[in-house]
Amino acid sequence: MSNRHDHLRDTFVHFLRAASIVSQKEVVGVLGGKDRVGDFVLPFADNNNPVYFDVTVRAPLIDRQRIRNTIAEPNRVAEQGVQDKLKARKATDEGYIETPSGPAKFVPLGFSALGGYSANASNFVTMVSKEWSLRSTLHYSVCANNMHNKISFALWRSNSISLMNGLNSLLKQDLELCGPIYRNKWGEINPDDDLNLCELAEDVDLPP
């Protein structure tokens, strides 16, 4: 889901700036053309060479296998997202991808939509928190807690938007089936009516 991805990406860009870490957002043309390799780049992070970071968020409840994996190990879905990104970019075992300028480090930051972190993501949060602490008057624990809270909020906000969009979609389907029951004279749901939508739906003959 792009909302979830974009909120997390912007959260990281915000903290990179807070930590005074030089970064660039969504650099185009690394591989030639208009392909964006990473969501943000640290130009000098790998011995003065760029490191491309790519945020990936996986929904853990999308199928039975992911549900089983999440129950067994909460971070497994996030780690699978990392492996899929590395495979898609044909990265080496050390995490390097080929570019016209030579090999470049590619680091996916994997997250579960329910809050799990991949090892890469956890290490990245630790690194940024330490840099932020060194360049400010804040203790490391304060910086780390702030980052974790913002990441959790970004996921929660995006999940809430996704849930509301899904409910709105289902409600629109119900309205198409039961319009005369659900709608007021303007074609809208009457907020003054305390309707039990499930009970009303039971009285409707659903199409085969």
Secondary structure as UniProt FT lines:
FT   HELIX           2..18
FT   TURN            19..20
FT   STRAND          24..25
FT   TURN            30..31
FT   TURN            33..34
FT   STRAND          40..46
FT   TURN            47..48
FT   STRAND          49..58
FT   TURN            60..61
FT   HELIX           64..72
FT   TURN            74..75
FT   HELIX           76..88
FT   TURN            89..90
FT   TURN            93..94
FT   STRAND          96..99
FT   TURN            100..101
FT   STRAND          102..112
FT   TURN            113..114
FT   HELIX           119..134
FT   HELIX           140..182
FT   TURN            185..186
FT   TURN            191..192
FT   HELIX           197..202
//
